Amino acid sequence: MSASKFVYVTYIKTTPEKLWEALTNPDFTRRYWAGTRLESTFKAGADWRLMIPDGRVGDTGNVLEVDRPRRLVLSWRNEFKPEIREEGFARCTFELEPMGEVVKLTIVHESDLAESRLIGAVSMGWPMILSSLKTMLETGQAFPGSGEWPKNM
């Protein structure tokens, strides 16, 4: 049985410090990530949670590794879809690599399960979220509608 993995790479005209802030500041995440807040101290061993605008907890986990502003590793479990929650924890790694005037952002989301529903779900979510993040950092505006949680979730 092989594991499930999703990898996404984008290049953003910003600094590693500004990108780190955008990834970890709940007021900033709300602006490009469908109104959600990513809450944590982002210290190794700390808990984290993604809060949905209606008050539900979307995802949770622990901060496994921090090398600010280069690398952040989180354990990750979905909390609002029972069939995905039962899979347990996956792992999400954010790597920020400065390259002149841009930062290469690589996200690797992986599970030990061969056909992880979580990896299937994040593979549809991350491209939109990260495109909105890139647009916001480069233009000051997120994608239209990116501040709204989908009605069918």
GISUL-V873534 format. One line per field, one symbol per residue. ss: DSSP state (2 for helix, 1 for strand, 0 for the rest). psi: psi as a letter, one per 30 degrees, with the letter a starting at -180 (. if undefined). A space follows every 10 residues. Layout:
ss=???
psi=???
This chain:
ss=0001111111 1100022222 2222022222 2200001111 0000001111 1000001111 1111111000 1111111100 0222200001 1111111110 0111111111 1000002222 2222222222 2222222220 0000000000 000
psi=kllkkkkkkl kkjaleeeee eeffjeeeee ffhhglkjkl fhkkflllkj kkfgflkell aljekkikhe kkkklkkkff jefeeffaka kkkkkkjkib flkjkkkjkl lfkeikeeee efffeeeeef eeeeeeefff klkkffgkkk fg.
